[in-house]
Amino acid sequence: MELFKLSTKMHKFDTFKDFAKEFDIKKGDVVLTNGFLYEPFMKDANVDAKFIMQEEFGTGEPSDEMMNEILKEAKKDEFNRLIAIGGGTVIDIAKLLTLKGIDDVVDAFEKKVDIVKEKELVVIPTTCGTGSEVTNISIAEIKSKGTKMGLAVEALFPDHAVLIPEFLKGLPYKFYVYSSIDALIHAIEAYVSPKANPYSKIYSKNAIEMIMDIYMNIIEKGEDYRFERLEDILVASNYAGIAFGNVGVGAVHALSYPLGGKYHVPHGEANYQFFTEVFKVYNAKNPNGEIKEVNKLLADILNVSEDKVYDKLEEVLGKLLNKNELKTYGMKEEEVEEFSKSVLVTQQRLLANNYVELSQEEIKGIYQRLY
C-alpha cells in the first residue's frame, strides 16, 4: 500500500528574476498569471515568453467557460512549457492546459477523454493557502451543473513547484487570512483523514504549528507582522499541500462547494465558514480517534483544555477576520435542504476522506446552524 508520494521537484528563489534566469524562461514558454503580479514583479525581468493574463478571460474562481477561453488562447502558439504564477485560480487552470487533446475541459472533469499530460508545468504560488503547487487536483465551477467539480489524476502533478516569498508582499490582508486559513484546514483535515499516516502527519503537524504561531503573533503585534514571516507562511502552506495531496480533505471542503459554486464565495473564505462547525460534529461523534491528537496539539497551542479547542479556535480566527452567516452571501433558507442533498450526490470524492461518516441530517444540521 502506497503511503506517501511527492512527484514535484521543489525550488526556492528570492525573486522572479532569479527564477527566470535559472529556469531559462524564453520564447516558446507560456506564462499564465495576473496583470497585478506582472507589473511589479515580472515586467522588469524582460522575459521573452508569451504572457496570458487570467483576468482578461473572467473574474473570480475558475469556471469551465474561463478555462476553455484561456485554452484557446494558449493554443494559438506552439509551446512546450507552461509557467503558472498566481493563486488557486491560475494554478487550477494551468493544470488543464498541460493536457493532450482537450478542447472542452468539462470532458476532462467528467473523464470522458483520456487524461494525458503533454506539457511541462512549473507552478509559483502567490497566495499562502492553495497548496496546489504540489497536488494533482484541479477544481472548477461547472456552470451547467451549478456546482464545483474536482479532477484528481497523476497527470495534473506539476513538474516543478517554486517558492518565491516576494510575491506575497502584495497580497491584501483579507486574502492573506482567508488563504492561510485554507492551508490550516488542509493540514487539519489531512491529519484526521482515514488515509493519514506517519509521513503525512509530519507535514500536517508542522503546518498547523507554523500557521498558528504566525496567527498568535499577528493578533498580538498587528497585521503588518505577517510581512516578517512571508517565507514561513509559504512553506507552511506547501507542507499542508503535501499532506492533503497525499491523503485528501473532507467535509469542510465538500460543504463549502455548493456555497462557492452558486454564490461565488472565494474558496478559502467559503471553507472558513464551515471549518470549526464540521470539526465540532466530528469530535462529538468520535473524540477518541485521530482527532484526539489534533485536539491535544491545538489545546497546547491555544492554552485551553481539549474540550474547549474549537470554541477557542473560532475565537482566535475571529480576531483575524469575522466569520459570516451563510445568508449574508445570499443563501436562502430552503437551500439548506438542497445543499445537503447536493453534497452527498456530487462530493463523494471528498466525503470519502471524512474523519467519520456524516449523514444527510448531520450535514443539514451544520448548514442550519451556520445559516
C-alpha positions in Angstrom: 0.0 0.0 0.0 1.4 3.3 -1.0 1.7 5.7 1.9 3.3 8.9 0.6 4.4 10.5 -2.7 6.0 13.8 -3.7 6.2 13.9 -7.5 7.0 17.6 -7.8 10.5 19.0 -7.6 10.8 21.8 -5.0 12.7 25.1 -5.6 13.1 28.4 -3.8 14.3 31.8 -5.1 14.3 35.3 -3.6 13.0 37.0 -6.7 11.3 36.3 -10.0 14.4 37.5 -11.9 16.5 34.8 -10.1 13.9 32.2 -11.1 13.7 33.3 -14.7 17.4 33.2 -15.1 17.8 29.7 -13.5 14.9 28.2 -15.5 15.9 30.0 -18.7 12.4 31.3 -19.4 12.3 32.3 -23.1 10.3 32.3 -26.3 8.3 29.1 -26.5 7.2 29.3 -22.9 3.7 30.4 -21.8 3.3 32.2 -18.5 -0.2 32.3 -17.1 -0.5 34.9 -14.4 -2.3 38.2 -13.5 -1.6 41.8 -14.5 -1.3 42.9 -10.9 1.5 40.4 -10.4 3.2 41.0 -13.8 3.7 44.8 -13.4 5.5 44.9 -10.0 7.3 41.5 -10.1 7.9 40.3 -13.6 7.9 43.2 -16.1 11.4 44.4 -15.3 12.9 40.9 -16.0 12.2 41.4 -19.7 11.4 37.8 -20.3 10.7 36.9 -23.9 7.8 34.5 -23.2 4.1 34.7 -24.0 2.2 36.1 -21.1 -1.5 35.3 -20.7 -3.4 37.4 -18.0 -6.1 35.3 -16.5 -8.4 38.2 -15.5 -8.8 39.1 -19.2 -10.9 36.0 -19.6 -13.1 36.3 -16.5 -13.0 37.2 -12.8 -13.4 35.1 -9.7 -12.6 31.5 -9.3 -12.1 29.2 -12.3 -15.0 28.0 -14.3 -15.2 25.7 -17.3 -16.0 28.7 -19.5 -12.9 30.7 -18.3 -10.7 27.6 -18.7 -11.9 26.9 -22.3 -11.3 30.5 -23.4 -7.7 30.5 -21.9 -7.1 27.1 -23.5 -8.0 28.6 -26.9 -5.6 31.5 -26.4 -2.7 29.2 -25.3 -3.2 27.0 -28.3 -2.6 29.9 -30.7 1.1 29.3 -30.4 3.2 26.1 -30.0 4.6 25.8 -26.6 6.2 23.0 -24.5 6.4 24.6 -21.0 3.7 26.3 -19.0 4.6 28.5 -16.1 1.7 29.3 -13.7 2.2 32.3 -11.4 -0.8 33.0 -9.2 -3.3 31.8 -6.7 -5.6 28.8 -6.9 -7.5 30.0 -10.0 -4.4 30.4 -12.1 -2.9 27.1 -11.0 -6.1 25.1 -11.4 -6.5 26.5 -15.0 -2.8 25.8 -15.8 -3.1 22.1 -14.9 -5.7 21.6 -17.6 -3.7 23.5 -20.2 -1.0 20.9 -20.0 -3.2 18.0 -21.1 -3.2 16.5 -24.6 -6.2 16.8 -26.9 -8.5 18.8 -24.6 -10.9 21.1 -26.3 -13.6 21.3 -23.6 -12.4 20.9 -20.0 -15.7 19.5 -18.9 -14.8 16.4 -20.8 -11.7 16.1 -18.6 -13.6 16.7 -15.4 -16.2 14.1 -16.3 -13.4 11.8 -17.5 -14.9 11.4 -21.0 -11.5 11.6 -22.5 -8.1 10.1 -21.8 -6.1 12.3 -19.4 -2.6 12.5 -20.8 0.0 15.2 -20.0 2.0 16.7 -22.8 3.4 20.0 -21.5 5.9 20.6 -18.6 4.3 22.5 -15.8 6.1 24.9 -13.4 4.0 26.5 -10.6 4.7 29.5 -8.5 2.1 30.1 -5.8 1.4 33.8 -4.9 -1.0 33.1 -2.0 -0.4 31.2 1.1 -3.2 28.7 1.1 -3.9 26.6 -2.0 -1.0 24.1 -1.8 -2.0 23.3 -5.4 1.7 23.6 -6.5 2.2 20.1 -5.1 -1.1 18.4 -5.7 -2.7 16.5 -8.6 -6.0 18.3 -8.1 -7.8 20.9 -10.2 -11.2 22.4 -9.2 -13.6 24.4 -11.4 -17.1 25.7 -11.3 -19.0 23.7 -13.9 -21.7 26.3 -14.7 -24.1 24.0 -16.5 -24.3 21.9 -13.3 -24.3 24.8 -10.8 -21.6 23.3 -8.6 -17.8 22.7 -8.5 -16.1 19.6 -9.7 -12.7 18.3 -9.0 -10.3 16.3 -11.1 -7.5 14.4 -9.3 -5.2 12.4 -11.6 -1.5 11.8 -11.8 -1.2 13.8 -15.0 -2.0 17.0 -13.1 1.0 17.0 -10.8 3.2 20.0 -11.5 6.8 19.1 -12.6 8.3 21.9 -10.5 7.0 24.0 -7.6 8.8 27.2 -6.9 8.5 29.3 -3.7 9.2 33.0 -4.1 8.2 34.9 -0.9 8.3 38.3 -2.6 5.0 37.5 -4.4 3.2 37.6 -1.0 4.1 41.2 -0.4 1.2 42.5 -2.5 -1.4 40.1 -1.0 -4.0 42.1 0.8 -4.6 41.2 4.5 -8.1 39.8 3.9 -6.9 37.4 1.2 -3.8 36.5 3.2 -6.0 35.4 6.1 -8.6 33.5 4.0 -5.9 31.7 2.0 -3.8 30.8 5.1 -7.0 29.6 6.9 -7.5 27.3 3.9 -4.0 26.0 4.4 -4.7 25.4 8.1 -7.9 23.5 7.1 -5.9 21.4 4.6 -3.4 20.4 7.4 -6.1 19.6 9.9 -8.4 17.7 7.6 -5.5 15.8 6.3 -4.4 14.9 9.8 -7.7 13.2 10.6 -8.2 11.6 7.1 -8.7 7.9 7.1 -5.7 7.8 4.7 -3.4 9.7 7.1 -0.1 8.1 8.0 3.0 8.9 9.9 4.5 10.6 6.9 1.6 12.9 6.1 1.2 13.7 9.7 4.7 15.2 9.9 3.7 17.7 7.3 0.3 18.4 8.8 1.7 18.9 12.3 4.4 21.3 11.1 1.9 23.3 9.0 -0.5 23.6 11.9 2.2 24.7 14.4 3.7 27.3 11.9 0.4 28.8 10.9 -1.0 29.1 14.4 2.3 30.6 15.7 2.0 33.3 13.0 -1.6 33.9 13.8 -1.0 34.4 17.5 1.8 36.9 16.7 -0.4 38.8 14.3 -3.1 39.1 16.9 -0.5 40.3 19.4 1.6 42.6 17.2 -0.7 43.6 14.4 -1.4 42.9 10.7 2.0 44.0 9.5 3.7 41.2 11.4 2.8 38.9 8.5 5.5 40.5 6.4 8.1 39.2 8.8 7.1 35.7 8.2 6.3 35.5 4.4 8.6 32.6 3.8 7.3 30.7 6.8 3.6 31.0 5.8 4.5 30.0 2.2 6.4 26.9 3.5 3.5 26.1 5.9 1.0 26.3 3.0 3.3 24.0 1.0 3.5 21.5 3.8 -0.2 21.4 4.1 -0.5 20.9 0.4 1.9 18.0 0.5 -0.2 16.4 3.3 -3.6 16.7 1.7 -2.2 16.0 -1.7 -1.4 12.5 -0.3 -4.4 11.8 1.9 -7.1 14.2 0.9 -9.5 16.6 2.6 -13.1 16.0 3.6 -16.4 17.5 4.7 -15.2 21.1 5.3 -14.3 21.4 1.6 -17.4 19.3 0.5 -19.9 21.5 2.3 -18.2 24.7 1.0 -18.6 23.8 -2.7 -22.3 24.5 -3.2 -21.8 27.9 -1.5 -18.8 28.7 -3.7 -20.5 27.3 -6.8 -23.8 29.1 -6.5 -22.8 32.3 -4.8 -19.2 32.6 -6.0 -17.7 32.8 -2.5 -13.9 32.5 -2.8 -12.6 29.1 -1.9 -10.7 29.9 1.3 -13.5 32.2 2.6 -16.1 29.5 2.0 -14.1 26.9 3.8 -13.6 29.2 6.8 -17.4 29.3 7.3 -17.7 25.5 7.8 -14.3 24.7 9.5 -15.0 24.6 13.2 -18.6 23.5 13.0 -17.7 20.4 11.0 -14.9 19.6 13.5 -17.3 20.0 16.4 -19.6 17.4 14.8 -16.6 15.1 14.2 -15.4 15.5 17.8 -18.9 14.8 19.2 -19.2 11.6 17.2 -15.8 10.2 17.9 -13.5 12.1 20.3 -11.1 9.2 20.8 -9.7 8.7 17.4 -7.1 10.6 15.4 -8.9 13.9 16.3 -7.7 13.5 19.8 -4.2 14.1 18.6 -5.3 17.2 16.8 -7.2 18.4 19.9 -4.1 17.9 22.1 -1.9 19.8 19.6 -4.3 22.7 19.3 -5.0 22.8 23.1 -1.3 23.2 23.8 -1.0 26.0 21.2 -4.1 27.8 22.4 -3.5 27.1 26.1 -7.0 25.7 26.7 -8.4 22.3 27.7 -9.1 19.9 24.9 -12.9 20.2 25.2 -12.7 23.9 24.6 -10.4 23.7 21.5 -12.9 24.5 18.7 -14.6 27.4 20.6 -11.2 28.9 21.3 -10.0 28.3 17.7 -13.1 30.1 16.4 -12.4 33.0 18.8 -8.8 33.3 17.6 -9.7 33.1 13.9 -12.4 35.7 14.5 -9.8 38.1 15.8 -8.2 37.8 12.4 -11.4 38.1 10.3 -15.0 37.6 11.3 -16.9 34.5 10.2 -20.2 35.3 8.4 -23.6 33.8 8.5 -24.3 31.9 5.3 -27.3 34.1 4.5 -25.0 37.1 4.2 -23.8 35.6 0.9 -27.4 35.4 -0.5 -28.1 31.8 0.5 -31.8 31.1 1.0 -33.2 29.0 3.9 -34.7 26.4 1.5 -31.2 25.8 0.2 -30.2 24.2 3.5 -32.0 21.1 2.3 -30.9 21.5 -1.3 -27.2 21.9 -0.5 -27.2 19.0 2.0 -28.6 16.7 -0.8 -26.2 18.1 -3.4 -23.2 17.5 -1.2 -24.0 13.8 -0.9 -24.6 13.4 -4.7 -21.7 15.5 -6.1 -18.9 15.4 -3.4 -18.3 11.7 -2.7 -14.7 12.2 -3.7 -14.2 14.4 -0.6 -16.7 12.8 1.7 -14.7 9.5 1.4 -12.0 11.3 3.3 -14.2 12.3 6.3 -12.9 11.6 9.8 -16.3 10.0 10.5 -19.2 9.4 8.1 -21.8 12.2 8.2 -25.4 11.6 7.4 -27.6 13.9 5.3 -29.3 15.1 8.5 -25.9 15.9 10.1 -24.8 17.8 7.1 -28.2 19.6 7.0 -27.7 20.5 10.7 -24.4 22.1 10.0 -25.9 24.3 7.3 -28.8 25.2 9.5 -26.6 26.2 12.5 -24.4 28.4 10.2 -27.3 29.8 8.2 
